[in-house]
């Protein structure tokens, strides 16, 4: 697997992300980070997500519309060992902001690889952080991590910062069809067929572990897009210094509508809105027609359910006993 490496890196701290952050090619090219490419399979042929260098978003999603089968696989343990070893040989303290363990086994492989490399290079400083943030939410975390590094955080501090900051990033998306999720085994095929007949457009988000959650369902595309605006209004905390991200999978007009609607909200007219296309890794599971909005907002840990709070107390009590 190739590794798209963008820019150099700070002598104080090396930041590593992966293509599941779905940064636009233009933004990725300006960042002082390393980017690991996730593998995806299209009609039986394996490719590396290279941030739209070898295929355009329209070409990829048009293939899906025409019946091409897309799937993904996790980054292998061996690939992580190879990459982390190269980092250790260079010696720069490294922080990897990994794609969420809630949707991939890659995080666990990265942790195993980091342990293996530490055994061989005991003085090497490496931190693997579960970003708990699928798609463009991880991109926002990476962008701010770069800024925090420039402001003086070292590797250990940056890892601690990321583990806290990730709880303040929200993401909501709607998809045009559930067919891709059904094909990937994420939902029963019957549910996809029923939603298609009823023109149901689900709104989805993710929980604190990074796993997908259902926010609600809407009849028709326009109501689905309006529900994204509603979720934004309920969870956004205005900070003009922080960008908002809008991502689409080959449905730019819907992204334009969403951006226009967001800018009409109080104080949001001059917000920096970053636009990007959902990459092949995530796109293989959501298909064409996805629209997502990601932004910094309220602390998501304060919104967890009563039963989750109970579970957290139990975990805390068991940890105290240990």
C-alpha positions in Angstrom: 0.0 0.0 0.0 1.3 3.4 -0.8 1.5 6.2 1.7 0.5 9.6 0.5 2.9 11.9 2.5 2.0 15.6 2.4 4.5 18.2 3.3 7.3 17.8 5.7 6.8 17.6 9.4 7.7 19.5 12.5 10.9 18.4 14.4 8.8 18.7 17.6 5.9 16.4 16.7 4.9 14.3 13.7 1.1 14.1 13.0 -0.2 11.1 11.1 -3.8 10.8 9.9 -5.5 8.6 7.3 -7.6 9.1 4.2 -10.8 8.4 6.2 -10.6 12.0 7.4 -11.8 12.9 3.9 -9.8 16.1 3.5 -10.0 17.8 0.2 -6.9 17.4 -2.0 -6.3 21.2 -1.8 -6.3 21.2 2.0 -4.4 18.0 2.3 -1.6 19.4 0.1 -1.1 22.3 2.5 -0.9 20.4 5.8 2.3 19.3 7.5 1.1 15.8 8.1 1.6 12.2 6.9 -1.6 10.6 5.4 -2.0 6.8 5.4 -4.1 5.5 2.5 -6.9 3.1 3.3 -7.5 0.2 0.9 -10.8 -0.2 -1.0 -12.0 -2.8 -3.5 -13.9 -1.9 -6.6 -15.3 -4.9 -8.6 -12.7 -7.2 -7.2 -9.7 -5.0 -7.8 -7.9 -3.4 -4.7 -6.9 0.2 -4.8 -5.5 2.7 -2.3 -7.5 5.7 -1.3 -5.2 8.4 -2.6 -7.4 11.5 -2.0 -8.8 11.5 -5.6 -5.5 11.4 -7.3 -6.2 8.4 -9.6 -10.0 8.7 -10.0 -12.4 11.6 -9.7 -15.4 11.6 -7.3 -17.8 11.6 -10.2 -16.1 8.7 -11.9 -16.1 6.7 -8.7 -19.8 7.3 -7.8 -20.9 6.9 -11.3 -19.4 3.4 -11.3 -21.5 2.7 -8.2 -24.6 4.0 -9.8 -24.0 1.7 -12.7 -23.8 -1.3 -10.4 -20.1 -1.6 -9.5 -19.5 -3.4 -6.2 -17.3 -1.5 -3.7 -16.0 -2.7 -0.4 -13.2 -1.9 2.0 -10.6 -3.6 4.2 -8.7 -2.5 7.2 -5.1 -1.3 7.2 -3.0 -4.4 8.0 -0.9 -4.8 11.1 2.2 -5.3 8.9 1.6 -2.0 7.1 1.4 -0.2 10.5 4.6 -1.9 11.7 6.4 -0.9 8.5 5.2 2.8 8.8 5.8 3.2 12.6 9.2 1.6 12.2 10.2 4.3 9.7 8.9 6.9 12.1 11.0 5.4 15.0 14.1 5.3 12.8 13.7 9.0 12.2 13.1 9.5 15.9 10.5 12.3 15.8 7.7 11.9 18.4 4.6 10.8 16.6 0.9 11.1 17.1 -1.5 9.0 14.9 -5.1 10.2 14.8 -6.7 6.9 13.8 -9.9 6.3 12.1 -12.5 5.3 14.7 -12.5 1.9 16.2 -16.2 2.0 16.1 -16.2 1.3 12.4 -12.8 -0.4 11.7 -10.3 -2.8 13.2 -7.5 -0.6 12.0 -7.2 1.3 15.3 -6.5 -2.0 17.2 -3.9 -3.0 14.6 -2.3 0.4 15.0 -2.1 0.0 18.8 -0.5 -3.5 18.4 2.0 -2.2 15.9 2.9 0.7 18.2 3.6 -1.7 21.0 5.7 -3.9 18.8 7.8 -0.9 17.6 8.2 0.4 21.2 9.8 -2.9 22.1 12.3 -2.5 19.4 12.8 1.3 19.9 12.1 1.8 23.7 13.0 5.5 23.5 10.6 6.3 20.6 7.6 8.3 21.6 4.4 7.3 19.8 0.8 7.8 20.6 -2.2 6.2 18.8 -5.5 8.2 19.3 -8.9 6.8 18.4 -10.4 9.9 16.8 -14.0 8.4 17.3 -14.9 10.6 14.4 -15.9 9.2 11.0 -15.5 11.1 7.8 -15.0 14.8 7.8 -15.3 15.2 11.5 -11.8 13.6 11.7 -10.7 16.1 9.2 -11.7 19.0 11.5 -9.8 17.3 14.3 -6.7 17.0 12.1 -6.8 20.6 11.0 -7.0 21.9 14.6 -4.3 19.5 15.7 -1.9 21.0 13.2 -2.7 24.5 14.6 -2.2 23.3 18.2 1.1 21.8 17.3 2.2 25.1 15.8 1.1 26.8 19.0 3.5 24.7 21.0 2.0 21.4 22.1 4.4 18.4 22.1 3.4 14.9 21.1 2.2 13.8 24.6 0.2 17.0 25.0 -1.3 16.8 21.6 -2.5 13.2 22.1 -4.1 14.3 25.4 -5.7 17.3 23.6 -7.1 15.2 20.8 -8.6 12.7 23.2 -10.6 15.6 24.8 -11.2 17.7 21.7 -12.8 14.9 19.7 -15.9 15.1 22.0 -16.6 18.6 20.8 -16.9 17.7 17.1 -20.4 16.9 15.7 -21.3 15.3 12.5 -24.6 14.6 10.8 -25.4 13.2 7.4 -28.2 12.0 5.2 -28.0 9.5 2.4 -30.1 9.1 -0.7 -30.3 5.4 -0.5 -29.7 2.6 2.0 -28.6 0.2 -0.7 -24.8 0.6 -0.1 -25.2 0.1 3.7 -27.3 -3.0 3.0 -24.7 -4.3 0.5 -22.0 -3.9 3.1 -24.0 -5.8 5.7 -24.6 -2.7 7.9 -28.4 -3.0 7.7 -30.8 -5.8 6.4 -31.6 -5.6 2.7 -35.3 -5.6 3.5 -34.9 -2.3 5.4 -33.2 -0.7 2.3 -36.0 -1.9 0.0 -38.7 -0.6 2.3 -37.0 2.8 2.7 -36.7 3.1 -1.0 -40.4 2.4 -1.6 -41.4 5.0 1.1 -38.8 7.6 0.0 -37.3 7.6 3.5 -34.1 9.6 3.9 -32.4 8.8 7.3 -30.4 11.3 9.2 -27.5 9.7 10.9 -24.7 10.7 13.3 -22.2 8.9 15.5 -21.9 8.2 19.2 -19.0 8.7 21.6 -17.3 5.5 20.4 -17.5 6.6 16.8 -20.2 4.1 15.9 -23.1 5.2 13.6 -26.4 6.2 15.2 -29.8 6.9 13.7 -31.0 10.5 14.5 -34.3 10.3 12.6 -36.0 9.6 9.3 -37.5 12.0 6.8 -39.8 11.6 3.9 -38.1 13.1 0.9 -34.7 14.6 0.1 -35.5 18.3 1.0 -36.8 17.3 4.5 -33.6 15.3 4.9 -31.5 18.3 4.2 -33.5 20.6 6.4 -33.0 18.1 9.3 -29.2 18.6 8.9 -29.8 22.4 9.4 -31.9 21.7 12.5 -29.2 19.5 14.0 -26.6 22.1 13.3 -28.6 24.8 15.0 -29.1 22.6 18.1 -25.5 21.7 18.5 -23.3 24.4 17.1 -21.4 26.9 19.2 -20.5 30.0 17.3 -16.7 30.4 16.9 -15.7 32.3 13.7 -12.2 31.0 14.1 -13.2 27.4 13.5 -14.4 26.1 10.2 -17.5 24.1 9.3 -17.2 21.2 6.9 -19.7 20.1 4.2 -19.0 16.9 2.4 -20.9 15.3 -0.4 -20.7 12.1 -2.5 -21.3 13.5 -6.0 -24.3 15.7 -5.2 -22.7 19.2 -5.1 -26.0 21.0 -5.6 -27.3 19.6 -2.3 -24.1 20.7 -0.7 -24.6 24.2 -2.1 -28.1 24.3 -0.7 -26.9 23.2 2.7 -24.1 25.8 2.8 -26.5 28.6 1.8 -28.9 27.5 4.5 -26.2 27.5 7.2 -24.9 30.9 6.2 -28.4 32.3 6.9 -28.2 31.4 10.5 -27.3 34.2 13.0 -23.6 35.0 13.0 -22.8 32.4 10.3 -22.7 34.5 7.1 -19.0 34.8 7.1 -18.1 31.4 8.4 -15.3 29.5 6.7 -17.0 26.5 5.1 -14.7 23.8 3.9 -16.1 21.6 1.0 -14.9 18.1 0.2 -16.0 15.0 -1.6 -16.5 11.9 0.6 -13.6 9.6 -0.3 -13.8 6.0 -1.7 -13.3 4.4 1.7 -16.4 6.0 3.3 -18.1 6.3 -0.1 -18.0 2.5 -0.6 -20.4 2.2 2.4 -22.7 5.2 1.9 -22.9 5.3 -1.9 -23.7 8.4 -4.1 -26.0 11.1 -2.7 -24.6 11.5 0.8 -24.6 15.0 2.3 -22.8 15.6 5.6 -22.1 18.6 7.9 -19.4 18.6 10.5 -18.6 21.3 13.0 -17.3 22.2 16.5 -20.0 22.5 19.1 -21.3 21.5 22.5 -19.6 18.8 24.6 -21.1 15.6 23.3 -20.2 13.8 26.6 -22.9 15.9 28.3 -25.6 14.4 26.1 -25.1 10.8 26.8 -28.1 8.7 27.9 -28.9 7.7 31.4 -28.0 4.1 30.8 -24.7 5.1 29.3 -24.0 7.2 32.4 -24.6 4.1 34.5 -22.3 2.1 32.4 -19.5 4.7 32.7 -19.9 4.7 36.5 -19.6 0.9 36.5 -16.5 1.1 34.4 -15.1 3.7 36.8 -15.8 1.6 39.9 -14.2 -1.5 38.3 -11.1 0.5 37.4 -10.8 1.7 41.0 -11.0 -1.9 42.3 -8.2 -2.9 39.8 
